[in-house]
Amino acid sequence: MKVFLKKIAFLSFLALGFFVTSGIASAIDFVPPPFNNKDYSAKYISQSIADPIAVVAGESQEVTVKIKNTGKATWYGTGKNFVSAYTVDPNYRNSIFYGSGWPAKDDPAKLKNTVKPGQTGEFTIKLYAPKKPGAYDEKFYLAAEDKTWIKGSYFHLIIKVTASTAVNAVSAAPVQIQTADVFSTVSDLNQAEVVVSTSSFQADGGALINYSATFENTGTTTWDSYSFKNVGLSASTTVVGLSVADSSWLSQDEIYSATKPVIAGDSLDIPFIFRAPAKAGQYIAKFQLFADGEPVAGSYFEIAITVNSDAPEGYSPSFARELINQPNIRVGLFKDKNSIKFKSDFPYNVYAGSENKGVLSEKTQAVLSYLKGTYHFKSDDLNFDSSDPIRLVPDDPNNYFSIPGYERTLASKKGTNFNVYRGTLEYRYSPKSGMPYIINELPLDLYVAGIAETSDDSAPEYIKAVLVAARSYAFSNIYPNVSTDTRMFDVYPSTIDQLYLGYNSELLMPHVVSAEKDTFGQMVTYNGAPVVTFYFSHSDGATKSWEETFGDTNRPWLQSVEAIYDTGLKMSGHGIGMSNHDASVRAAHDGWTYYQLLKYYYTGTEVEKIY
């Protein structure tokens, strides 16, 4: 949807002129769009990277533009009249810098949050550089959707695109690619161009190497799913069993996979980690992107690795970890002495203790209550009393249920009641509380998808970092060897532990769900074991160690580190672990990956796939 005025022809032409803003002087050498509402006006304040913004061809760069609301109307980031930046000269043109994360090809960024008159709003734009080097001038105005263009909101970005280190080892024509001893014919419909951060490394044996590759879909079809793989390792040594695999990979060969569509013309960024082979020598590691099960022509590239010295004695390949089964987590949603209601679009099996009482049909409401040691269950399908707690269990843990009559709302997410959850509901009396608890039991990663510890429009790598930390924290609170009678549940759904909002949060925050899938099963480890990972709002310039805060046994991965983007702020939170503010800025402005963020804030740790 665009501002409705885009379809109205200009009735008059305004004289060209100059305007001066804070830190920038620009000539408007085009006809501005129509400003239909005087309550909306703005003033450019600043941008995070000064012009010219340098970007390597085929790579990306984020810039945050700050614009002050000088009008009478409040700006909103969501809702009917949300504020967004649009291309101009001409209006609504497709930008050559469009890529993943843009709402549309003419819309680089929506407003991050609500901005009242007198306040300053932020628009974070990720620029995806074209393949052709040169100087570009991208022009934008803000608009309130279906309302008006915003007078005074003009800004432009001068972008210098420099020559890339693109590696195209495979031609775009149909070819045969050798992939781990298997030959596959590549269709000319699936084509790509790949840009990598560098094509060679020198490292010691076993060293961890952060890397990134960007693939542009230059074919004619959409990639409905894709996977990124290591397809071979050439070596100057005859030692067998050498590998570049890391424990963050999905398997010994498969690094990453996803089912997110990549349409023709879009780009795909894949940051990843690999290990230098353990023995000194010369190596060539080979990588390939696969789309819908087939290798993509033009996506193959090689990395030359010079290993200067053998890995330390006792070193073993990082992918030696044996993955565990994904655990369930129990969330104590709330307690209530009154009866509660249950309803689902899916059939649910009903248990009293271990006894299966039958099936509650889809869309059938049930009422659960407890009085003087007896549980009561009433519905059109089933009616029974029991001395054992009641459990409603779906055939598929992805199925979800609602609790009609239970109100859980947030001021920041008006209009949504967070009373829908995936997995199992358990109704159990708590002697400590003197009333029944409503407990949601579900697989750990479904829980992670339903937490709201970050905004959905934050930098993608920051969101991933938060979710890996949240998964690690939650895992540390699961006690599988302690009976449910003793522990009741593992975590609260509030910031006592982590803000868990369930299925409706997934609907509101698709980028969080995507980050959960991208980091499935990954946790922060110290000496190979998952550890508790605290995080907080922001520091005063440095995080705190566990020991200086609590004074008891030290936790070596929770040490004080500098948080440069928190300088000048007051400490908000306990100060231990990852500063959300500092991490989000490092991800958005400095291009840090979630691996870098987590390893920085949690000293001496690794990011490993646990299940």
GIRAHU-V831539 format. One record per residue. N is the residue number from 1. RES is the residue in one letter. PHI is phi in whole degrees, -180 to 180 (NA if undefined). Layout:
BEGIN
n res phi
N RES PHI
N RES PHI
END
This chain:
BEGIN
n res phi
1 M NA
2 K -124
3 V -61
4 F -65
5 L -70
6 K -63
7 K -92
8 I -96
9 A -71
10 F -65
11 L -95
12 S -151
13 F -114
14 L -92
15 A -66
16 L -72
17 G -164
18 F -110
19 F -135
20 V -114
21 T -123
22 S -66
23 G 86
24 I -150
25 A -125
26 S -136
27 A -97
28 I -87
29 D -103
30 F -151
31 V -77
32 P -66
33 P -72
34 P -75
35 F -104
36 N -95
37 N -138
38 K -72
39 D -75
40 Y -108
41 S -152
42 A -153
43 K -146
44 Y -63
45 I -111
46 S -167
47 Q -139
48 S -70
49 I -126
50 A -70
51 D -71
52 P -79
53 I -86
54 A -87
55 V -138
56 V -75
57 A -52
58 G 87
59 E -103
60 S -133
61 Q -149
62 E -101
63 V -135
64 T -107
65 V -106
66 K -105
67 I -134
68 K -87
69 N -83
70 T -101
71 G -96
72 K -102
73 A -92
74 T -77
75 W -95
76 Y -124
77 G -89
78 T -137
79 G 93
80 K -63
81 N -113
82 F -60
83 V -98
84 S -144
85 A -92
86 Y -130
87 T -70
88 V -135
89 D 60
90 P -85
91 N -62
92 Y 61
93 R -77
94 N -75
95 S -79
96 I -72
97 F -99
98 Y -64
99 G -170
100 S -56
101 G 101
102 W -77
103 P -59
104 A -160
105 K -68
106 D -108
107 D -134
108 P -77
109 A -165
110 K -93
111 L -60
112 K -72
113 N -153
114 T -70
115 V -127
116 K -83
117 P -53
118 G 94
119 Q -92
120 T -112
121 G -102
122 E -122
123 F -130
124 T -95
125 I -113
126 K -98
127 L -93
128 Y -102
129 A -68
130 P -71
131 K -76
132 K -91
133 P -63
134 G 153
135 A -104
136 Y -130
137 D -126
138 E -99
139 K -113
140 F -143
141 Y -131
142 L -84
143 A -145
144 A -90
145 E -52
146 D 58
147 K -127
148 T -171
149 W -72
150 I -107
151 K -65
152 G 86
153 S -92
154 Y -62
155 F -149
156 H -140
157 L -118
158 I -92
159 I -121
160 K -106
161 V -96
162 T -102
163 A -61
164 S -98
165 T -106
166 A -60
167 V -118
168 N -125
169 A -81
170 V -125
171 S -71
172 A -77
173 A -73
174 P -58
175 V -138
176 Q -109
177 I -113
178 Q -85
179 T -130
180 A 52
181 D 72
182 V -121
183 F -100
184 S -130
185 T -81
186 V -93
187 S -76
188 D -76
189 L -77
190 N -100
191 Q -133
192 A -154
193 E -119
194 V -120
195 V -121
196 V -117
197 S -69
198 T -164
199 S -109
200 S -152
201 F -142
202 Q -121
203 A -159
204 D -82
205 G -58
206 G 82
207 A -65
208 L -86
209 I -125
210 N -85
211 Y -149
212 S -148
213 A -138
214 T -119
215 F -115
216 E -101
217 N -75
218 T -98
219 G -86
220 T -111
221 T -123
222 T -81
223 W -86
224 D -74
225 S -148
226 Y -152
227 S -143
228 F -119
229 K -132
230 N -87
231 V -112
232 G 158
233 L -144
234 S -93
235 A -141
236 S -85
237 T -103
238 T -96
239 V -67
240 V -92
241 G 82
242 L -77
243 S -152
244 V -111
245 A -68
246 D -124
247 S -66
248 S -76
249 W -73
250 L -75
251 S -157
252 Q -61
253 D -116
254 E -89
255 I -90
256 Y -158
257 S -150
258 A -158
259 T -113
260 K -86
261 P -70
262 V -124
263 I -77
264 A -57
265 G 97
266 D -84
267 S -113
268 L -131
269 D -98
270 I -128
271 P -83
272 F -155
273 I -121
274 F -137
275 R -111
276 A -67
277 P -54
278 A -73
279 K -106
280 A -59
281 G 155
282 Q -106
283 Y -136
284 I -130
285 A -92
286 K -119
287 F -133
288 Q -153
289 L -94
290 F -119
291 A -120
292 D 52
293 G 87
294 E -116
295 P -64
296 V -97
297 A -62
298 G 89
299 S -96
300 Y -74
301 F -149
302 E -124
303 I -125
304 A -83
305 I -123
306 T -102
307 V -95
308 N -78
309 S -150
310 D -63
311 A -64
312 P -57
313 E -59
314 G 91
315 Y -67
316 S -130
317 P -51
318 S -66
319 F -87
320 A -78
321 R -64
322 E -91
323 L -71
324 I -94
325 N -74
326 Q -61
327 P -84
328 N -90
329 I -124
330 R -111
331 V -111
332 G -81
333 L -63
334 F -168
335 K -121
336 D -157
337 K -78
338 N -88
339 S -68
340 I -126
341 K -112
342 F -136
343 K -155
344 S -148
345 D -81
346 F -124
347 P -69
348 Y -128
349 N -78
350 V -110
351 Y -122
352 A -115
353 G 63
354 S -96
355 E -88
356 N -80
357 K -90
358 G 136
359 V -121
360 L -90
361 S -67
362 E -61
363 K 65
364 T -102
365 Q -87
366 A -122
367 V -119
368 L -116
369 S -148
370 Y -142
371 L -153
372 K 50
373 G 87
374 T -122
375 Y -92
376 H -122
377 F -129
378 K -133
379 S -161
380 D -68
381 D -91
382 L -138
383 N -144
384 F -160
385 D -118
386 S -156
387 S -91
388 D -103
389 P -58
390 I -103
391 R -127
392 L -112
393 V -121
394 P -83
395 D -69
396 D -123
397 P -64
398 N -73
399 N -64
400 Y -134
401 F -136
402 S -118
403 I -118
404 P -57
405 G 93
406 Y -89
407 E -107
408 R -136
409 T -124
410 L -128
411 A -62
412 S -79
413 K -132
414 K -62
415 G 92
416 T -119
417 N -103
418 F -91
419 N -125
420 V -123
421 Y -140
422 R -84
423 G 85
424 T -100
425 L -108
426 E -120
427 Y -114
428 R -138
429 Y -72
430 S -108
431 P -58
432 K -66
433 S -89
434 G 74
435 M -159
436 P -70
437 Y -106
438 I -100
439 I -116
440 N -106
441 E -110
442 L -159
443 P -58
444 L -56
445 D -73
446 L -70
447 Y -63
448 V -61
449 A -65
450 G -100
451 I -89
452 A -129
453 E -89
454 T -150
455 S -78
456 D -75
457 D -101
458 S -71
459 A -58
460 P -54
461 E -69
462 Y -67
463 I -58
464 K -61
465 A -61
466 V -63
467 L -70
468 V -65
469 A -64
470 A -65
471 R -64
472 S -63
473 Y -62
474 A -63
475 F -60
476 S -70
477 N -98
478 I -90
479 Y -121
480 P -65
481 N -90
482 V -105
483 S -63
484 T -65
485 D -62
486 T -85
487 R -98
488 M 61
489 F -152
490 D -96
491 V -140
492 Y -86
493 P -87
494 S -111
495 T -72
496 I -56
497 D -116
498 Q -144
499 L -75
500 Y -108
501 L -118
502 G 81
503 Y -63
504 N -66
505 S -67
506 E -59
507 L -66
508 L -81
509 M -128
510 P -65
511 H -70
512 V -67
513 V -62
514 S -62
515 A -67
516 E -61
517 K -68
518 D -67
519 T -113
520 F -47
521 G 77
522 Q -87
523 M -141
524 V -87
525 T -123
526 Y -129
527 N 54
528 G 86
529 A -112
530 P -59
531 V -128
532 V -72
533 T -124
534 F -78
535 Y -149
536 F -154
537 S -67
538 H -161
539 S -102
540 D -107
541 G 125
542 A -158
543 T -79
544 K -108
545 S -85
546 W -61
547 E -66
548 E -71
549 T -87
550 F -110
551 G 74
552 D -100
553 T -52
554 N -71
555 R -112
556 P -61
557 W -83
558 L -107
559 Q -109
560 S -73
561 V -132
562 E -71
563 A -122
564 I -63
565 Y -84
566 D -95
567 T -57
568 G 94
569 L -93
570 K -94
571 M -58
572 S -127
573 G 112
574 H -75
575 G 83
576 I -101
577 G 89
578 M -90
579 S -81
580 N -62
581 H -67
582 D -62
583 A -66
584 S -66
585 V -71
586 R -61
587 A -71
588 A -75
589 H -105
590 D -104
591 G 74
592 W -69
593 T -84
594 Y -67
595 Y -61
596 Q -61
597 L -61
598 L -66
599 K -70
600 Y -76
601 Y -79
602 Y -114
603 T -60
604 G 73
605 T -102
606 E -126
607 V -109
608 E -129
609 K -82
610 I -99
611 Y -144
END
